[in-house]
């Protein structure tokens, strides 16, 4: 019975770890979604800027303005590259969180199966003990009737 209690404690701990892993996965999903939102904003802003400046091709612009525009677009491109790295990092963290949750769920499931098997084994052993007692009582009663002796049950 003490081994069953130890398993119940292990199940409780595994349940807590699984719940923590679920929470961590939710947080990673939110972080990933936020990073994706930032990426989408940067991409749409870059497209908007390209369209805005592309519409002015026929216009003559001062070299200084073109220089500043080119610098701005390079910085925007650099921000997109950085955000791409952030997205890759977030995806790795999200995969790790999914793996951790799957591992925690498998551990909990296996512990629950062990407890289920132990309970089944304990019930079977109790059933056998009960059957043995019943068989012994029946044998004593048979002997008593057969040989005319009365035995007292303990």
ABEGO torsion letter per residue (X at the ends): XAAAAAAAAAAAAAAAAAAAAAAAAAAAAAAAAAAAAAAAAAAAAAAAAAAAAAAAAABBBBAAAAAAAAAAAAAAAAAAAAAAAAAAAAAAAAAAAAAAAAAAAAAAAAAAAAAAAAAAAAAAAAAAAAAAAAAAAAAAAAAAAAAGBBBBBX
